[in-house]
Amino acid sequence: MRISSNQLHQLNLNAIMDQFAKVSHTQQQISTGKRIIDPADDPLGTVEAMRLNKIIEETADFDKNIDKAEGRLALTESLMGAAQDILQNIRVLAIQAANASQNHETRTFIAREMRENLDNLFQLANSRDGADNYLFGGFQNSQPPFSQTAGTFVYNGDDGQRRLQIGQQRTIEDGSPGSEVFMKIPDGNGTFATFASNTNAGQAVISEGVLLDPGSYDKQDYRINILTTVLGAPSGFDYEIVDVATGIALPPVPYQEDQDIDFQGIRVSFTGIPQNGDSFDINASRYESIFSTIDGMATALELSIVTDAQKIVQINDINHNLSGLDRALDNLSDIRTSMGAKLNVIESQRDVNFGTKILMEDLVSNIVNVDLAKAISEFSLHMTSLEAAQKTFVQMKDLTVFNFL
């Protein structure tokens, strides 16, 4: 086989260009710090690096959601604390108003202060977050969630709770709708509520009541009617318990002050002596807004009290609304605790995301980044090979048969 001079030159030139390409590629790896300059350098490694980089990008998005959720939850938790302070102030005012030393004028002043607190609470319920969205409107966060018309408090939002993804397998609610925070407050003791008729003429005050046996309580509405005694009660009165739905009454029982009245798994008691015809309702708890509870409390205090019977009616109203305040405080406490728990979850997930990001970046680095010491060694080797190829080319480029003639 004969090799022409042109072929010999081309072979040497190809060897030089091949070594030059290797030197250039290695030099580029050293200057950029990357092992993979082009996907062709390592197709499988390129695909794996792309997959890991996608996880890193998703984790960065999760962290953005964490920042959003943390901001809203922290603000909500702070507002819940402020709302609790407002309700505690109103509760103190209510207890102060129930004192027998108060008169109509002082109770009116107390009612005015209650309404100022109510206004503060109402404004708080219409608070916005840093993005100018209303906090307590559910999904309807572009308009004020609460409005008031002629003493009626209306919730204009919905029950929606936005969930943000903060991790590969974790989402979290970034708040609570206003219906849950301010509107759905069970009245009374949370199971049932006691009421005194506004037409009562006696001095009896009914207790909040307690649930003795949840299995026996049928959640029906009942009424206790006071009757002139036919059983010889020392108080001069009997009472009967009537099922409101059916109108069926249990047999009369002698009325005794401070006596516990147990039926259907519940217990109530009275202080004071009633009058014939007085009545007291015991209804299964219903939802009432905290705004209506405070408004009802202030309205009761603003009434002009002339007779002792009117005073007792007012005390019964105050006691009923105090129970509502206590349920509202319990509800705010539960929600605030929930906010704190979610903030703890967020902080924990932030740590998880940080660890995931570091791990993924290390894996990408191992795939993509160059081993500098190895690259420098290869660069020296390729340079030596290039120089050798160049010297060989110089020595052979003029070599022909005519040199020996």
Sequence and secondary structure as in RCSB ss.txt:
>XXXX:A:sequence
MRISSNQLHQLNLNAIMDQFAKVSHTQQQISTGKRIIDPADDPLGTVEAMRLNKIIEETADFDKNIDKAEGRLAL
TESLMGAAQDILQNIRVLAIQAANASQNHETRTFIAREMRENLDNLFQLANSRDGADNYLFGGFQNSQPPFSQTA
GTFVYNGDDGQRRLQIGQQRTIEDGSPGSEVFMKIPDGNGTFATFASNTNAGQAVISEGVLLDPGSYDKQDYRIN
ILTTVLGAPSGFDYEIVDVATGIALPPVPYQEDQDIDFQGIRVSFTGIPQNGDSFDINASRYESIFSTIDGMATA
LELSIVTDAQKIVQINDINHNLSGLDRALDNLSDIRTSMGAKLNVIESQRDVNFGTKILMEDLVSNIVNVDLAKA
ISEFSLHMTSLEAAQKTFVQMKDLTVFNFL
>XXXX:A:secstr
    HHHHHHHHHHHHHHHHHHHHHHHHHHHH BS SSGGG HHHHHHHHHHHHHHHHHHHHHHHHHHHHHHHHH
HHHHHHHHHHHHHHHHHHHHHHTSTT  HHHHHHHHHHHHHHHHHHHHHHT B TTS BTTSTT  SS SEEEET
TEEEE S S   EEEEETTEEEE    HIIIII EE TTSSEEEEE TT  S  EE   EES TTT     EEEE
EEE SS  TTSEEEEEEETTT  B   EE  TT EEEETTEEEEEES   TT EEEEEE  EE HHHHHHHHHHH
HHS   SHHHHHHHHHHHHHHHHHHHHHHHHHHHHHHHHHHHHHHHHHHHHHHHHHHHHHHHHHHHHHB  HHHH
HHHHHHHHHHHHHHHHHHHHHTT  GGGG 
